[in-house]
Amino acid sequence: MQTDSRSARTKRVSAGVAVVSALALTGGALGAGPVNAQNASTDSARTTTISKKGVKYKCKATNSVVDQIVGGPQQFLIDGKLVFKGKFKPGTKIRSGAQRLTLVLPKKLVRKVRKDLKVKRVKGSAKMSWDFKAKPGGVTKVPVKGLRSPWRKVPKKGTMRIPVKGTAGSYKIKKGTKNVKLYAPKRFLIHARLAPPVLGSVKKTDLRCKFNGKSRKLGTLMK
């Protein structure tokens, strides 16, 4: 009987050591329960993804020849899937993950580019910034870099989608901030290259784009 009692105690001690060791390895704490899990989710960094489709912009070609042929400012659309990382609380930084944007040329514009301008391929880059709106604190512009597209064929009909990827700068959440919202820019710039050249000579033009939708709000990053 004495041998059996010692054996049982040995097993219990061994089991206890195993549990403590497992908790140490996983970063757990005895008796922490759901409270510790809640603190971990609040204090650790997380990833937030914001998706938006059909953000409207009217874009005007700065080259007068291109602008005249297409008939003035034309409608463009932007689809976006944006990733941001951080703790999303005052005193911390929001950092950029993947910034995936797609410039959409509606059917009407595709027809003008293909038939009126007689352009079969386009490429270019874009210059834009997100508006981070803090309350209190106001608006901070955060530029997006690397928005470029290689040559892409203009379809004979239908819409045309031009996907690009970029990286936004970081944004510091100031102390005392209550919430942070993300807005599309009021304006942005496209540098476009055209092939073949319009009328045999116009190889490129800038496009100045101005928001013409109902709301520029893309999402809330902190509340």
Wavefront OBJ file of the C-alpha trace (Angstrom):
o trace
v 0.000 0.000 0.000
v 2.833 2.351 0.866
v 4.442 1.710 -2.522
v 1.186 2.485 -4.305
v 0.762 5.762 -2.344
v 4.249 6.953 -3.275
v 3.616 6.052 -6.912
v 0.375 8.059 -6.951
v 2.082 11.087 -5.397
v 4.885 10.858 -7.932
v 2.416 10.850 -10.818
v 0.561 13.873 -9.421
v 3.803 15.849 -9.009
v 4.914 14.921 -12.517
v 1.565 16.019 -13.956
v 1.793 19.332 -12.103
v 5.300 19.993 -13.444
v 4.083 19.241 -16.976
v 1.195 21.710 -16.703
v 3.419 24.493 -15.343
v 5.994 23.836 -18.073
v 3.325 23.974 -20.785
v 1.983 27.261 -19.453
v 5.479 28.721 -19.339
v 6.145 27.739 -22.936
v 2.845 29.200 -24.213
v 3.032 32.374 -22.141
v -0.016 31.471 -20.037
v -0.593 32.093 -16.345
v -2.359 29.999 -13.752
v -5.833 31.315 -12.995
v -5.667 34.008 -15.725
v -8.655 32.705 -17.698
v -10.487 34.957 -20.164
v -9.296 38.205 -18.527
v -5.729 37.619 -19.693
v -6.964 36.723 -23.189
v -8.925 39.972 -23.352
v -5.887 42.034 -22.335
v -3.770 40.280 -24.937
v -6.193 41.116 -27.747
v -6.414 44.749 -26.595
v -2.679 45.344 -26.125
v -1.242 43.427 -29.080
v -0.975 44.640 -32.661
v -3.657 43.647 -35.125
v -4.398 43.922 -38.837
v -7.368 45.809 -40.277
v -8.500 45.467 -43.892
v -10.708 48.069 -45.580
v -12.375 47.295 -48.905
v -14.290 49.721 -51.082
v -15.559 49.557 -54.665
v -16.691 52.169 -57.145
v -15.247 55.344 -55.574
v -16.025 57.998 -58.201
v -13.611 60.506 -59.744
v -13.865 62.850 -62.736
v -10.494 63.087 -64.464
v -9.385 65.806 -66.889
v -6.435 65.376 -69.261
v -3.913 68.211 -68.947
v -2.950 67.758 -72.603
v -5.414 69.917 -74.540
v -5.434 67.612 -77.598
v -6.418 64.537 -75.552
v -8.946 66.540 -73.529
v -10.616 67.925 -76.652
v -10.829 64.569 -78.457
v -12.448 62.710 -75.529
v -14.812 65.619 -74.852
v -13.598 67.007 -71.545
v -13.406 65.410 -68.075
v -14.307 61.714 -67.966
v -15.629 59.395 -65.248
v -13.212 56.978 -63.561
v -13.784 54.537 -60.701
v -11.437 53.251 -57.998
v -11.687 49.873 -56.251
v -9.477 49.433 -53.209
v -8.403 46.804 -50.693
v -6.231 48.405 -48.015
v -4.394 46.787 -45.122
v -3.235 48.620 -41.984
v -1.372 47.248 -38.952
v -0.905 48.517 -35.413
v -2.316 48.643 -31.899
v -4.808 51.330 -32.987
v -4.729 53.309 -29.765
v -3.374 56.744 -28.733
v 0.421 57.006 -28.686
v 0.993 54.256 -31.261
v 1.597 54.144 -35.008
v -0.577 52.743 -37.776
v 1.608 51.107 -40.410
v 0.755 50.180 -43.955
v 0.295 46.664 -45.221
v -0.652 45.884 -48.824
v -2.393 48.712 -50.671
v -4.179 47.254 -53.693
v -5.973 49.703 -55.949
v -7.705 49.177 -59.280
v -8.381 52.041 -61.674
v -11.576 51.216 -63.595
v -12.308 52.798 -66.981
v -16.065 52.546 -67.690
v -17.355 51.328 -71.079
v -17.935 54.852 -72.392
v -14.366 55.928 -71.654
v -12.861 52.715 -73.068
v -14.714 53.376 -76.312
v -13.337 56.923 -76.485
v -9.766 55.788 -75.770
v -9.906 53.016 -78.361
v -11.950 54.635 -81.137
v -11.440 58.384 -80.717
v -7.867 58.525 -79.420
v -6.955 55.314 -81.302
v -4.851 54.232 -78.328
v -4.345 50.472 -77.945
v -2.067 50.330 -74.890
v -1.635 52.422 -71.764
v 0.697 52.482 -68.776
v 1.486 54.945 -66.031
v 1.682 55.834 -62.367
v -0.411 57.671 -59.808
v 0.311 60.141 -57.039
v -2.160 60.157 -54.163
v -2.563 60.363 -50.387
v -5.051 58.969 -47.871
v -6.760 61.374 -45.492
v -6.538 60.166 -41.875
v -9.151 62.111 -39.909
v -8.684 62.095 -36.125
v -11.125 63.411 -33.534
v -9.810 65.591 -32.082
v -6.846 66.423 -34.294
v -8.170 66.990 -37.798
v -6.898 65.631 -41.117
v -3.407 64.283 -41.870
v -2.425 63.362 -45.424
v -0.461 60.114 -45.740
v 1.080 59.548 -49.201
v 0.899 56.217 -51.033
v 4.071 55.260 -52.925
v 4.767 52.780 -55.703
v 1.489 53.025 -57.617
v 2.624 51.964 -61.098
v 1.227 49.872 -63.933
v 3.106 48.276 -66.858
v 1.743 48.419 -70.409
v -1.810 47.062 -70.619
v -3.937 46.451 -73.674
v -7.079 48.555 -74.053
v -10.023 46.224 -74.799
v -12.178 46.872 -77.853
v -15.282 47.005 -75.665
v -16.403 46.738 -72.061
v -14.645 48.156 -69.015
v -10.905 48.211 -68.421
v -9.316 47.415 -65.051
v -5.783 48.583 -64.219
v -4.561 47.077 -60.900
v -1.659 48.628 -58.973
v 0.011 48.047 -55.601
v 1.491 50.592 -53.245
v 2.716 51.321 -49.736
v 1.351 54.080 -47.528
v 3.413 55.923 -44.956
v 2.877 55.412 -41.218
v 0.450 57.493 -39.163
v 1.026 58.425 -35.505
v -2.099 58.452 -33.334
v -1.707 61.370 -30.956
v -2.524 61.134 -27.277
v -6.101 62.151 -26.523
v -7.418 60.923 -29.879
v -10.904 59.412 -29.606
v -11.270 57.913 -33.082
v -9.546 57.728 -36.473
v -11.329 57.421 -39.814
v -9.900 56.880 -43.286
v -10.994 58.929 -46.313
v -10.244 58.748 -50.023
v -8.424 61.824 -51.379
v -10.354 64.805 -52.740
v -7.917 64.877 -55.648
v -5.120 62.764 -57.112
v -2.882 62.742 -60.175
v -2.291 60.127 -62.890
v 0.737 60.151 -65.216
v -0.402 58.278 -68.349
v 1.605 56.985 -71.317
v -0.210 56.276 -74.590
v 0.582 53.921 -77.488
v 0.392 54.524 -80.296
v 0.733 58.304 -79.744
v -2.441 60.327 -80.234
v -2.346 61.990 -83.684
v 1.144 60.532 -84.064
v 2.737 62.897 -81.528
v 1.040 62.901 -78.092
v 2.759 60.121 -76.136
v 1.696 61.084 -72.635
v -0.607 63.214 -70.550
v -1.379 63.822 -66.908
v -4.907 63.330 -65.608
v -6.104 65.515 -62.747
v -8.802 63.614 -60.897
v -11.386 65.097 -58.539
v -13.765 63.149 -56.276
v -17.367 63.343 -57.456
v -19.147 60.714 -55.350
v -21.367 61.051 -52.271
v -18.931 60.189 -49.484
v -15.149 59.877 -49.324
v -15.228 57.818 -46.109
v -13.578 54.419 -46.572
v -13.749 53.078 -43.029
v -12.954 53.490 -39.309
v -9.519 52.513 -37.998
v -10.031 53.374 -34.320
v -13.146 54.064 -32.285
l 1 2 3 4 5 6 7 8 9 10 11 12 13 14 15 16 17 18 19 20 21 22 23 24 25 26 27 28 29 30 31 32 33 34 35 36 37 38 39 40 41 42 43 44 45 46 47 48 49 50 51 52 53 54 55 56 57 58 59 60 61 62 63 64 65 66 67 68 69 70 71 72 73 74 75 76 77 78 79 80 81 82 83 84 85 86 87 88 89 90 91 92 93 94 95 96 97 98 99 100 101 102 103 104 105 106 107 108 109 110 111 112 113 114 115 116 117 118 119 120 121 122 123 124 125 126 127 128 129 130 131 132 133 134 135 136 137 138 139 140 141 142 143 144 145 146 147 148 149 150 151 152 153 154 155 156 157 158 159 160 161 162 163 164 165 166 167 168 169 170 171 172 173 174 175 176 177 178 179 180 181 182 183 184 185 186 187 188 189 190 191 192 193 194 195 196 197 198 199 200 201 202 203 204 205 206 207 208 209 210 211 212 213 214 215 216 217 218 219 220 221 222 223
